[in-house]
Amino acid sequence: MRSKLIRNAYESLLTMAAVLLCWGAALWLEGAAGLHTDVPVLAVALALTLSSSQRTASTRRRLAALVLLPVAAAGAQFLGRLIMHHYAAGAAVFTLGISLGIWIRRFGPTATRAGTLMTLPFVALLVVPGPALPPAAERGLMSWFWAAAIGVLACAGVWLVQGLGDRYGPGRPDPVRPAPRRVSLSRPRPSTRMALQMAAAVAAAFLCGRLLFGDHWPWAVLTAYVVASGNRGRTDVSRKGVERFLGATVGTLLATGVAAAGITGAASVAVMFAILTVALWLRPLNYAYWAAGITTALSLLLGYFGQNATGLLPTRLAAIALGAALSITAAWCLLPVDAPAPALPFRGSGGRAQAEGGRLGAG
C-alpha cells in the first residue's frame, strides 16, 4: 500500500504539471488571440482526461490521439453551440456520439481506444461553463480551428511533461495489458447493451435535467455518463453511483467551507489545483475521493467565473443524485450486463474455435 501511494503521488504530480502547463499556455493564447476566458478551462479539462490514457501509450497511439482529439474537439465546439441554440437536437447528437464510442468496442482494442479519445471533448463540454469562444469567433471555420488548436495544445503539453518524467523520473508504469476476451454467447453483445444503457441514461438526464434544473442540466448528464461508463455489471454501476453521490456530498461540504473562508480569485484557483492533485492521488484507492475532489474544484471554478457556487450546491447535489439514479436504473432494467465470466478453454487444434470464441467475446 505504501509503494502504491508513493507511485500514485508521483503520477498525480505529473498529471498536474501537464495540466498547469496547458493552463498557462491557454491563458497566453487567450490574451494573444482575444479568446474567451473559458479557453483555459477547456485546455485543463482535456489535459486532465487525456493524461491517464496517454501515460503508457505507444508512439502509434499518440499519433492517433493527435489526429482524433483535435477533430473531436472541433466537433464538440459545434455540438456546444447546437445544444445552446437547439437543445433537443444537440442532446440527441450528444447521446448518439457518447453511445457510439461504446458500441464500437466490439471491433477490438484499437476501436476501444479511438472511442475513448472521441468522448474526451464531449466530457469536457459538460465541464466548461459556457462557450469557449467569444460571439464574434463562434461562427465559421475559426471556431473549429481554435477548438482543434486547444486539442493539439493538450496533446503537446501532456506528452512533454510525461516525456520529461520518463527521462528524469522513475519512469513510466508498466502498460496495462488488455484482459483476454471472454466468450459471450448472449445477444445483444455486451458492447451493444452498454451502449443502449448509456443512451437511455444520458437521454433521460438531458430531459429531466433541463426540466428540473434549467441551465444546470450538465451535472445530471455528467453523472449519468460517469456512473454508466466502464460498466462491469449491475453491482458495479450501483457501487459507482453511491460513491459518486457520497463523494459529491463531501465535496459540497468542502466547497461550502472554502466559500465561507472568503477564498476568491487567484487564491481559489490555487486551492482548486491543490484539491485536484490530492483527488488524483487518492482516486485509485476509491472513486469517492475523486468525486469529492472534482465537485469541490468545479464549485470553486464556478465561483471564479462569478457564479454563486454556495447557492448552487444543493442544486448540484440533487442533479448528481438524479444522474446516478438514472444510470443505475438503466443498468438494472435495460438489457443488464452480467459480470465477466472466466474464459472457456479450447481443446484440439483450436484455430477456428479460438477465432470464433474471440469474435463472440468481442465488445
C-alpha positions in Angstrom: 0.0 0.0 0.0 2.8 2.4 0.8 4.5 1.9 -2.5 1.2 2.3 -4.3 0.6 5.6 -2.5 4.0 6.8 -3.5 3.5 5.9 -7.1 0.1 7.4 -7.1 1.5 10.7 -5.7 4.2 10.8 -8.4 1.6 10.2 -11.2 -0.8 12.8 -9.8 2.0 15.4 -9.6 3.0 14.5 -13.2 -0.6 15.0 -14.3 -1.0 18.3 -12.6 2.3 19.5 -14.1 0.8 18.8 -17.5 -2.5 20.5 -16.5 -0.7 23.6 -15.2 1.4 23.8 -18.4 -1.7 23.6 -20.6 -3.5 26.2 -18.3 -0.6 28.7 -18.6 -0.3 28.2 -22.4 -4.0 28.6 -22.8 -4.0 31.8 -20.7 -1.3 33.2 -23.0 -3.3 32.2 -26.1 -6.5 33.7 -24.7 -4.8 37.1 -24.3 -2.9 36.9 -27.6 -5.8 35.9 -29.7 -8.6 37.6 -27.8 -10.4 34.4 -26.9 -13.0 33.8 -24.2 -11.8 33.1 -20.6 -13.3 29.6 -20.8 -10.5 28.5 -23.2 -8.1 27.7 -20.3 -10.8 25.6 -18.7 -11.2 23.6 -21.9 -7.4 23.0 -22.0 -7.4 21.9 -18.4 -10.3 19.5 -18.9 -8.7 17.9 -22.0 -5.3 17.6 -20.4 -6.7 16.1 -17.2 -8.7 13.5 -19.0 -6.0 12.8 -21.6 -3.2 12.2 -19.2 -4.3 8.8 -17.9 -5.0 7.4 -21.4 -1.6 8.5 -22.8 0.6 7.6 -19.9 1.6 4.2 -21.3 0.6 4.8 -24.9 2.8 3.8 -27.8 4.0 6.2 -30.4 1.4 4.9 -32.8 -1.4 5.5 -30.3 -0.2 9.0 -29.5 -0.1 9.9 -33.2 -3.7 8.6 -33.5 -4.6 10.8 -30.5 -3.0 13.8 -32.2 -5.4 13.3 -35.1 -8.6 12.2 -33.3 -8.6 14.6 -30.4 -8.4 17.9 -32.3 -11.1 16.7 -34.7 -13.3 15.6 -31.8 -12.7 18.9 -30.0 -13.8 20.8 -33.1 -16.9 18.7 -33.3 -17.6 19.3 -29.6 -17.4 23.0 -30.3 -20.1 22.7 -32.9 -22.1 20.5 -30.6 -21.9 23.0 -27.8 -23.4 25.7 -30.0 -26.1 23.3 -31.2 -27.1 22.5 -27.6 -27.2 26.2 -26.7 -29.5 27.1 -29.6 -31.3 23.8 -30.3 -31.3 21.9 -27.0 -33.3 18.8 -28.2 -31.2 18.3 -31.4 -27.9 18.9 -29.5 -28.9 16.4 -26.8 -29.7 13.8 -29.4 -26.4 14.2 -31.2 -24.5 14.1 -27.8 -26.3 10.9 -26.8 -25.6 9.3 -30.1 -21.9 10.3 -30.0 -21.3 9.0 -26.5 -23.1 5.7 -27.2 -21.2 5.2 -30.5 -17.9 5.4 -28.6 -19.0 2.4 -26.5 -20.7 0.4 -29.3 -17.5 0.3 -31.4 -15.7 -1.6 -28.7 -16.8 -4.7 -30.5 -14.2 -4.1 -33.1 -11.2 -4.6 -30.8 -8.7 -2.7 -28.6 -7.9 -0.1 -31.3 -11.5 0.9 -31.8 -11.9 1.0 -28.0 -9.1 3.5 -27.6 -10.4 5.5 -30.5 -13.9 5.6 -28.9 -12.3 6.8 -25.6 -10.5 9.7 -27.4 -13.6 10.7 -29.2 -15.6 11.1 -26.0 -13.0 13.2 -24.1 -14.1 16.5 -25.7 -17.8 15.5 -25.1 -17.0 15.1 -21.4 -15.1 18.4 -21.4 -18.1 20.1 -23.0 -20.1 19.3 -19.8 -17.3 20.8 -17.6 -16.7 24.0 -19.4 -19.3 26.5 -18.1 -20.2 28.1 -21.4 -18.9 28.6 -25.0 -15.1 28.5 -25.3 -15.0 31.4 -27.8 -16.4 34.9 -27.9 -19.5 35.5 -30.0 -17.5 37.1 -32.9 -15.5 33.9 -33.3 -18.2 31.3 -32.8 -19.2 31.1 -36.4 -17.5 29.6 -39.4 -14.2 27.8 -39.6 -12.5 29.9 -36.9 -14.5 28.3 -34.1 -13.4 24.8 -35.2 -9.8 26.0 -35.7 -9.4 27.3 -32.2 -11.1 24.3 -30.6 -8.8 21.9 -32.6 -5.8 24.1 -31.6 -6.7 23.5 -27.9 -6.8 19.8 -28.6 -3.3 19.9 -30.1 -2.2 22.1 -27.1 -3.5 19.5 -24.7 -1.7 16.6 -26.5 1.6 18.5 -26.7 1.5 19.6 -23.0 0.7 16.1 -21.8 3.4 14.4 -23.9 6.1 16.9 -23.0 5.6 16.5 -19.2 5.2 12.7 -19.4 8.3 12.5 -21.6 10.4 14.5 -19.1 9.0 12.4 -16.3 10.0 9.2 -18.1 13.5 10.5 -18.7 14.4 12.2 -15.4 11.9 10.5 -13.0 11.4 6.8 -12.0 10.0 6.0 -15.5 6.6 5.2 -16.7 4.5 2.4 -15.2 4.1 -0.9 -16.9 1.4 -0.8 -19.6 -1.9 -2.4 -18.6 -2.3 -5.5 -20.7 -5.8 -5.9 -22.1 -7.7 -8.7 -20.4 -8.3 -11.8 -22.6 -11.5 -11.8 -24.4 -14.3 -13.7 -22.8 -16.7 -16.0 -24.6 -20.1 -14.4 -24.7 -23.0 -16.2 -26.4 -25.5 -13.6 -25.2 -27.3 -11.4 -27.6 -27.2 -8.5 -28.0 -23.4 -8.3 -27.3 -22.2 -6.6 -24.1 -21.0 -3.5 -26.1 -24.5 -3.1 -27.6 -26.1 -3.5 -24.1 -23.7 -0.9 -22.6 -24.3 1.5 -25.4 -28.1 1.2 -25.1 -27.9 1.7 -21.3 -25.6 4.7 -21.8 -28.0 6.2 -24.4 -31.0 5.7 -22.1 -29.4 7.2 -19.0 -27.9 10.2 -20.8 -31.1 10.9 -22.8 -33.1 10.8 -19.6 -30.6 13.0 -17.8 -30.8 15.6 -20.6 -34.6 15.6 -20.4 -35.0 15.5 -16.6 -32.0 17.8 -16.0 -33.5 20.5 -18.2 -36.9 20.2 -16.7 -35.8 20.2 -13.1 -32.6 22.2 -13.0 -32.8 24.5 -16.0 -29.3 25.7 -17.2 -27.6 23.4 -14.6 -28.5 20.2 -16.5 -24.8 19.3 -17.2 -24.4 18.0 -13.7 -27.1 15.3 -14.2 -25.7 14.4 -17.7 -22.1 14.2 -16.5 -23.0 12.0 -13.5 -25.1 9.7 -15.7 -22.1 9.3 -18.1 -19.6 8.8 -15.3 -21.6 6.2 -13.5 -22.6 4.2 -16.6 -19.1 4.2 -18.2 -16.9 1.2 -17.7 -19.9 -0.9 -17.0 -18.9 -4.2 -15.4 -22.3 -5.3 -14.3 -25.3 -4.0 -12.3 -23.5 -4.2 -9.0 -20.5 -2.2 -10.4 -22.8 0.6 -11.6 -24.7 0.7 -8.3 -21.4 1.0 -6.4 -20.1 3.8 -8.6 -23.4 5.6 -8.3 -23.3 5.5 -4.5 -19.6 6.5 -4.4 -20.3 9.4 -6.8 -23.1 10.7 -4.6 -21.2 10.3 -1.3 -18.1 11.9 -2.8 -20.2 14.8 -4.1 -21.7 15.3 -0.7 -18.3 15.6 0.9 -17.2 17.9 -1.9 -20.2 20.0 -1.3 -19.3 20.5 2.4 -15.7 21.2 1.4 -16.7 23.8 -1.1 -19.0 25.4 1.4 -16.1 25.7 3.9 -13.8 27.3 1.3 -16.5 29.8 0.3 -17.2 30.6 4.0 -13.4 31.3 4.4 -13.7 34.0 1.8 -11.2 32.5 -0.7 -11.7 34.0 -4.1 -9.9 35.0 -7.2 -6.4 33.6 -7.8 -6.3 32.1 -4.4 -9.4 29.9 -5.2 -7.7 28.7 -8.4 -4.6 27.7 -6.4 -6.8 25.8 -3.9 -8.7 24.2 -6.8 -5.5 22.8 -8.3 -4.3 21.6 -4.9 -7.6 19.8 -4.3 -7.4 18.2 -7.8 -3.9 17.0 -7.0 -5.0 15.2 -3.8 -8.1 13.8 -5.6 -5.9 12.4 -8.3 -3.6 10.9 -5.7 -6.4 9.1 -3.9 -8.5 8.2 -6.9 -7.0 4.7 -7.5 -8.0 3.8 -3.9 -11.6 4.7 -4.2 -13.7 6.7 -6.7 -15.4 8.6 -4.0 -12.2 10.6 -3.4 -12.2 11.8 -7.0 -15.9 12.6 -6.9 -15.4 14.7 -3.8 -12.3 16.5 -5.3 -13.9 17.2 -8.6 -17.1 18.5 -7.0 -15.1 20.9 -4.8 -12.9 22.0 -7.7 -15.8 22.7 -10.1 -17.6 24.6 -7.3 -14.5 26.8 -6.9 -14.4 27.2 -10.7 -18.0 28.4 -10.8 -17.1 30.9 -8.1 -14.1 32.1 -10.1 -16.4 32.8 -13.0 -18.7 34.9 -10.8 -21.5 32.4 -10.1 -22.9 31.9 -6.6 -21.2 28.5 -6.0 -22.5 28.1 -2.5 -26.1 28.8 -3.5 -25.8 26.3 -6.3 -24.5 23.4 -4.2 -28.0 22.0 -3.2 -29.0 22.0 -6.9 -25.8 20.4 -7.9 -26.2 17.6 -5.3 -29.7 17.0 -6.4 -28.7 16.8 -10.1 -25.9 14.3 -9.2 -28.3 12.1 -7.3 -30.7 12.2 -10.3 -27.9 11.3 -12.8 -26.7 8.4 -10.6 -30.2 7.1 -10.2 -30.9 7.2 -13.9 -27.7 5.2 -14.7 -28.4 2.6 -12.0 -32.0 2.2 -13.3 -30.8 1.7 -16.9 -28.2 -0.8 -15.8 -30.7 -2.9 -13.9 -33.7 -2.7 -16.1 -32.4 -2.4 -19.7 -30.6 -5.4 -21.0 -28.4 -5.9 -17.9 -24.8 -6.8 -18.4 -23.5 -9.7 -16.4 -20.2 -9.7 -14.7 -17.4 -11.1 -16.8 -17.2 -14.9 -16.6 -13.9 -16.9 -16.8 -12.7 -17.6 -20.3 -13.7 -21.1 -21.6 -10.8 -23.3 -22.6 -10.5 -24.6 -26.2 -9.1 -28.0 -27.0 -7.7 -29.6 -30.1 -6.0 -27.7 -32.9 -8.2 -24.8 -31.8 -7.5 -22.4 -34.6 -11.1 -21.9 -35.8 -12.6 -22.4 -32.4 -10.4 -19.8 -30.8 -11.1 -17.3 -33.6 -14.8 -17.8 -33.2 -14.6 -17.5 -29.4 -12.7 -14.2 -29.8 -15.4 -13.0 -32.2 -18.2 -13.9 -29.8 -16.4 -12.2 -26.9 -15.6 -9.0 -28.8 -17.3 -6.0 -27.3 
